[in-house]
Amino acid sequence: MSGRNELATFAGGCFWCMVKPFDELPGIEKIVSGYMGGELKNPTYKEIKTGTTGHREVVQITFDPDQFPYEKLLDLYWPQIDPTDDGGQFIDRGTQYRTAIFYHNEKQRELAELSKQRVAESGRFKDPIVTDILPAAEFYEAEEEHQGFYKKNPEAYKKERVESGRDTFINENWK
């Protein structure tokens, strides 16, 4: 480990479904589910679910860029989402479920913009890519029951992924 860990923050709809793809990879030190982008201080899950706080559900990843470069995180992020959906993700509707890459420095912003351009130019989607690229704001950690949800509740997690349509979309559009 280089000792110079960085943060990456991604909104991809339900944060329960955004942890596992990044978890337990070499160079990924920690993944925390939470909220970013709104005005309300210390929001709760119940408040976020109303869609009125301006926050998005996010995962914040602490990573070692020498072992797992930011570009690899971006390459892993895009195939987890429908980047053309401006109203949420899959069955989760509302602004709290809209996709975004929250950058923590100028290099991350540039790399995020380039990756978005590559997705747009890939011809994979006929609709425009609407995933926002935004400066990181204050991060609020979600309640404990939302942390590592896929490990704590494997059956509910699998059911959520299937019923939401996320896995079907990924298999049809990203494989």
Secondary structure by P-SEA (a helix, b strand, c coil): cccbbbbbbbbcccccccccccccccccccccccccccccccccaaaaaaccccccbbbbbbcccccccaaaaaaacccccccccccccccccccccbbbbbbccaaaaaaaaaaaaaaaaccccccccccccccccbbbbccccccccccccaaaaaaaaaaaaaaaaaaaccc
